[in-house]
Amino acid sequence: MDLVLYGAPLSPFVRKVEVVLREKGLDFEMEMVSMPFPDWFKEISPARRMPALRDRDVSAEGSEGVIPDSSAICAYLERLQPEPALYPSDAFGYGRAVWYEEYADSELAGCIGMGIFRPIVFPIFAKKDPDIETARKTVTERLPRFLDYLEGEISGREYLVGDAFSIADLSVATQLINLEIAVGLPKAENYPGLTALMDRVKQRPSVAANLEICRKILTTPVDLGF
Ligand SMILES: N[C@@H](CCC(=O)N[C@@H](CS)C(=O)NCC(=O)O)C(=O)O
């Protein structure tokens, strides 16, 4: 297999794919792409978003051989290398896992990405002041609904679906990692289940490898007294 992952390690969606590749023991090359995207990347990613994955065994050039979108890529990788499975094998568990993946990728990502991560981290990259007011407003007014829902779902369990790590845990954790990078995680006393899930997920070598790179890019989160 000859796989190339296009993207940047701080993107929660790129991280999701990176972790799936590592969990499955698939070798891959990482080709860094960042915003604003170059024309060649826009051609292979019609939604103009990262990540995209190229399977050079299919085609080494152009959009042939490329799958854009983290969920499409993860579904492909699950078929390409079924073991270890990251989607539950029973029908209901599979449906639930895909639900959590979708919820994390759209709803949770919308709140954390646009409301917290970008207002804090993008200005820091541009050597400007972070937009702390927007982040604080999101943390106090919008974020609790998401955290409360997820805490209720994970409460008393080790993993969101069944008794094994799956795409559900990874999809939620990758978004919460960006929350942690920007402003830290919520207090463990308020969210014990989510805190334990995050600890469990971050200990996986597949995730730790990405975190090590992210820590070199960004250091301390902005303290919102969260
Ligand atoms: N549904 C897409 C979402 C990917 C996404 O939104 N990626 C962000 C980076 S984290 C992006 O490329 N944004 C481009 C932009 O905002 O212009 C996926 O799962 O891959």
The ligand as an ORCA input file, in Angstrom:
! r2SCAN-3c Opt
* xyz 0 1
  N     -16.145     17.131      6.838
  C     -14.728     17.410      6.655
  C     -14.350     18.628      7.455
  C     -12.892     18.991      7.256
  C     -12.595     20.423      7.686
  O     -13.511     21.226      7.969
  N     -11.317     20.761      7.689
  C     -10.907     22.131      7.978
  C      -9.601     22.169      8.755
  S      -9.824     21.566     10.402
  C     -10.650     22.850      6.677
  O      -9.975     22.319      5.815
  N     -11.173     24.068      6.537
  C     -10.927     24.868      5.398
  C     -11.449     26.266      5.537
  O     -12.021     26.582      6.580
  O     -11.265     27.039      4.590
  C     -13.917     16.177      7.079
  O     -14.431     15.403      7.900
  O     -12.825     15.978      6.555
*
